[in-house]
Amino acid sequence: ERLRQTDAGFSETLLKLIDQSGRKDSEIYTRANLSRQHFSKIRNNPLYRPTKPTALALAIALELDLGQTRDLIGRAGYALTGSSKFDVIVMYFLEAGCYDLGIINEALYEYDQSLLGM
């Protein structure tokens, strides 16, 4: 019974958020620094599970707030915590309303963390 009542997965939720944003897919995957081919995999596979940096890059490209970001990446099985430098840096920029992937990646690079959208 519970299996029939599962929530939407990452891909389905992402595509709904893109539609709600009024932006084109190409604008979102370009802003997330993803290739068209990579985005096509996400679009065409409802069970696709991106890496955490990819999921976060898409959330940033959509300019989601911290709560929306947690929901989206949670659907891929990820969380943001205060015990990870990577997470703390990303949360800082989300809370500040800074959605510039270049600036966020500079900060991540400075602290020797994985980059977003690579």
Summary of the structure (lengths in Angstrom):
residues: 118
radius of gyration: 13.9
end to end distance: 38.9
largest distance: 48.0
contacts: 325
relative contact order: 0.15
helix: 62%
strand: 0%
